[in-house]
Amino acid sequence: MTAAMIGWAHTCFGKLAGETVESLVVRVAQEALADAGIEAKDVDEIVLGHFNAGFSAQDFTASLVLQSSPAFRFKPATRVENACATGSAAVHQGLKAIAARSARIVLVVGVEQMSATPAPDIGRNLLKASYVKEEADIDGGFAGIFGQIAALYFQKWGDQSDALALIAAKNHKNGVGNPYAQLRKDLGYDFCRHESEKNPFVAGPLKRSDCSPVSDGAAAVVLADLETALRFGRAIAFRAVAHVQDFLPMSKRDVLKFEGCSVAWQRALTDAGLTLEDLSFVETHDCFTIAELIEYEAMGLTPEGQGARAIKEGWTHKDGRIPVNPSGGLKAKGHPIGATGVSMHAMSAMQLMGSAGDMQIADARLAGIFNMGGTAVANYVSILERIK
């Protein structure tokens, strides 16, 4: 435990007309500093998470954070990227700067603007996070990739359409209580379960309700070393973190196991001296409902092939054994690639401070976060605990 969050900020996620990457970055940077009660001059280092891959014409974005205050001029600022785990990569990079004692206070910003991109280009951009040599021709973009994973899972473990619909319905119900969420409508199980004009099949057994939306948005957190953090009014500490990178080609892995996710969870829980059951809730990477289902197994909630039990028996509901995605997850909250991991940390901090409003999990003490890039290629776990 070397650092803590002392402030955070979050835009609404969605199709944000009139916004730019720059305007989103500037807003959350200023709001996070204000939330922490510090000024730009107090920040030692800046880390920006921004995937881009063709979503923005501006592709050199680290210094955009400096647009939020002239006091940021001449401070080190770096952009990091690790596909859909870009936001958590930025957070973990900030933690490394503090652990190395090259910084006491780090501002981390995550951002993406996707909705201004033509639909065909969105799919092509996202496929850049796959192994292009073998996977770029899969129909349906990343939905096609996860559609193939879902089909393979169904072949091995039986049709799990009921479980996927239950996951989608849970996350949409949770998203109603999230003021930052892109989709704030309780769609219900029946809508998510059945094909319809408004809920067509997209790829393999995945319907539209199984897929996270195209999103714009930004989030930011202020990190500080523990000695500094404890001087402030609140501190959400990183009890443990883990980053595990797996092979990029799906052909080199069993894509139904998410082994990198498993290893990351095991390392983080061991380092924290905890078990999964000790956690008050988990925010996990449900880019597609099949991903959340497999992640139940990878995190150790159920044995392999039995992930459906967790949702069918209510374990992962807000009042269950271990609530998963009380924010609504990527499915309802939205998935602006570079912002997602930072958002997960900000949302978890709100929960641990008891300030999550209608999202609140009662007596939340320990949070687990899993953010992944690609098909469980980049795997980041954070375990958070309020210490002040």
N, C-alpha and C positions, 0 to 999 in steps of 0.2 A: 504494500500500500504506500504509494509515493505521491499521489496527486488526488485532487478532488475537483468537482465542478462547483463553481460559486455563482454562476449566472448562466442564463440561456434565453434564447429567443426563437420564434417560429412564425413563419408566414402561413397563411392558409395555403393548402395545396389544391391544385386544380388547373383549369385552363385560364390563366391570368392575363387577360387582354390588357395591353398597354404597359406591361412590365417587360423588363429586359434582365439578362443575367446581372448586369451592373446594378440596376435599381434594386433587385432582390438582395444582392450581396450587401449593398450599402445599408439597406434597412435593417437586416438582421444583425449586422455588425454593430450598428449604433444601439439597437435595442438590447443586445446581449451585454454590452458594456454598461448601459444604464441599469439593467437588471442586477448586474454584479456590484454596482456602486463604485465603478472605477472609471478612469479616463483612458483615452488612447495612449497617452504618454506612459501609462503604467504597464502596458503590454510589452513583453520582451520579444515575442515571436508570433508570426501569423502562419496558419496552415489552412489552405483552401482545398476542399474536395470538389472536383468538377470533372465528370466523365467526358462529356461533350461527344466525341466520336462523330462529329458532323452536325450536331444539333445547333451549334452556335457558330456564327462567322468569326467571332472573337475567340481565338484559341490560345491566347497567352493571357491567363486570367488572374494569376496570383496577385498582381498589383492592383486589381480592381478594388480589393479591400481598402487600399489606401485612399480611395475616393470618398470614404466615409469620414475621414478626418485628416487634416494636414499633419497632425502629430504622429501619424503612422509613417511619415516619410523617413526613409533610411533604416527602417526596421526590417529584419529578415522576413521574407514572405515566400512560401513555397506552395506550389500546386501539387497534389498527389492524386493518383488514379489507380483503382483496382476494380474495374468493372462496377457491378452493382453494389459492391462493398466499399466503394470509394469514400463514402462518408465515415465509416468506421476506420478505414485506413488513415484518414486525416486525424481523427481523434487519437488513434494509437500513435501516430507520428508526434502529435503534441505531447503525449505522455512520455515518449522517449526523450524529447528535448528537456523535459523537466527532470527525468531520471538521470540524464547526463549532466545535470546542473548547468546547462547552457541557457536555461530560462527558468524564471520563477512563475511567470504568468504567460499563458499562451491563449490566443484567440483562434478558435477553430470554426470555420464556416463551410457549409455544404450547400451546393446550389445546382439546379438544372432547369433549363427551359426547353421543353420538348414539344409543346403543342403548336408552335409556329412552323414546325417541320411538316412537309407533306407526308401523308400516311405511308406511301410506299417506301419513302426514305427512312421513316422511323424503324421499320422492320429491318432494313439493311444496316442502319446504324447499330441497332442492338445486336445483330449477328456478328458484329466485330468483337463481341465478348465471347464468341465461341471459337473453336479451332477451325478457322476459315478453310484450311486445306481440305478438311473432311466434312465439315458440317454446314458450310455456307449455302449449299443448295437445298437444304431441308425446307420443304414448303411450310409457309406460315411463320417464318422468322423464329423468334425465341419461343413463341407459343407452340410452333411446330416441334421444336426440340422437347419442350416439356410435355407436349401431346404424345410424343413417342415414349417418353419416360412413363407417362400414365398408362399407356397401352401395354407396355412391358410389365408394369406393376400389376395390372389387371390380369394379364396372362399368368403371372406367377402366383398371385395371391387372391384372385377372384375379383369380380366387378365391385369396385368401391365407389360407384356413383353416388350412393346414399351418403357415404362419409364425406365426399367432396362437397356435396350440397350442404351438409350440416356445417362444415367449416366455413363455407361462403356465407351462410345465413348467420352464423355466430359473429363473424367479423363485421358484417354489415349492421347487425344489431348493435354491436359495440361502437361502431363508427358514428351512430346517431348522437352519442354523447361527446364526441370529439369536435370542438369548435373549429379545429384546423383541417378537418377531413374533407376530401374532395367529394366523397359520396356519403351523404348523411341521410340514408333512407334504409329502413328495415325491410329488406326485400322478401324475407320469409323463406322457409324451407321449400315450399311448393314451387315458387318461382325459380329458385336456384336449381331444383332437381330436374325440372322438365324443360325440354326444348320448346322454344316459342319464337315468334317473330322478333321479340325484344331480347330473347336469350338463345341465339342460334349456336350450333356447334361451331367452334373456331378451329380446332386442331385435334384430331383423334377424339378421345372421349371428353375433352375439355370444351365447355361452353363459355360464353362471354362472362358469365358470373363466376367462372373459375380463374379469370385473368385480371391482374392489377391494371389500372387504367394508365393512359398517357397523362403525364402530370408536369406542371411547373411548380417551383417552390424553393424555399431556402430555410435553413435552420442554422443556429450558431450556439456554441457553448464556450464559456470561459473556464479554462483550467488553471489551477494554481498548485504549487507544492503544498504539502500538508501544513507546514508551519505557517505559511502565508494564508492558506484557506481558513485555518482556525481563527484568524483575526476577523473574519467576516461573519455575517449573520447566519449563514448556512453553508454547509459543506456536504456534498454527495461524493463519497470516496470510491475509488476503484479498488475493490478488495482483491480482484485478480483480473487479468486479461490474457487472452491467447490468440495467436494468429497462426493458422495452418494453411499452407498452399499445397494444392494437389496438382496432378497432371492436368494439362489443358484438354487433350483429346479424350472424348468419352470412350473411345475404343480401348483406352489403356486402363479403364476403371470399371467397376461394377456400379453403374449409375443409379441403381436402386438402393444403394446403401449409404450414400453421402458420408463416406468414411472420413473425409476431412472435417466435416461437421462433428462427427463423433469424437475425433481426436481433440479438436479444439475445446469441446465441452469437458472432456475428461481432464485435460490439462488445467483448464481454468478452475474447475471445481476442486481438483486436488490442491492447487496452489491456494485456494481460498479456504481450504479445510471444511468444505461443505459437501452435502449431497444435493441432488436435484430437488428433493422433497423439502429442503430448507428454504427454497426460494418462494417469495410471496407471489411472483408472477414472472412471465417471460414475454418479451417482445421478440418475435421470430420472423424470419424472412419469407413471407408468403407471397412471393411474386406470382405464384400459381397455387391453387389449393392443393395440388399433388405435392408441392414442395413442403407445405406445412405438415401434411400427413406423414411424409417420409422423415421430416425433422423430429416428429414425436418419437420415432424409433431411434434416430441418430442421437438425440439428446439423452436417451435412456429411459424415456417415460414408459415405453412398451417394448416388448421383444420385437424382433424383425418380423414384418408381415402382419403385425397386430395393431398398427397405428390407429385403425378405425375404432378400436375399443375406447381410446382416449376421448374421442369426440362423441361417440354414440352413448357412452356412459356418463357424459357431462363433466369429465375431469378438467377440461380446458375452458369451460365457461367461466364467467366472472365470479361465480360462487362455487366453483369446482375446486378440486385438489390443488391444481396449479393453473391458474388462469393464463391463457395464452392470447396475446394481442388484445388487451383491453382497450387499446387505442383504435381498434378496427383494423390494424395491420396495414400492409401495403394494399391489400384488397380494397379496403374502404377509405383509408387515409390518403392513398395515392403513392406513387413511386417515382418522384423526380430523382433520377439515378444518383447524382452526386450528393443530394441532400438526405437521402433515406437513412443512412447510418447515423448521421448527426441528429436527425429527428428522433430516432429510437432512443438515443441517450437523453435528449431533452425531455421527451415524454416520460421516460423512466424516472428522471429527476423530479418531475412534477408529482409523480405517484409517491415517491419516497418522502417528499415534503408535505404530502397530504393536500396538495393544491391542484389535483387533477379534475376537480369538479365532477361532472356526471360520469367520467371515466374511472373514478377513484376505486381502487381495491382497498377494502377495509384493512387497517393495521399493516400496510405495506412496509416491510423492513428491508428486504433483500430483493434485488432485481437481477434477472438474467437477460442478456441481449445476444441474439445471434443474427449476424448480417453476412450474406454471402454474395460473391461475385461469380457469374457463370453458373454452371451446373455443379455447385459445391466445389468450385476450384479455389476461390479465395474465401477463407472461413475465419470470421472474427467473433470472438465471444468476450463480453465484458460482464463482470459481476459487480454490482453497485450496492453501496450501503450508506445510509445517512449517518454521519458522525457529528453533525451539529445542525 
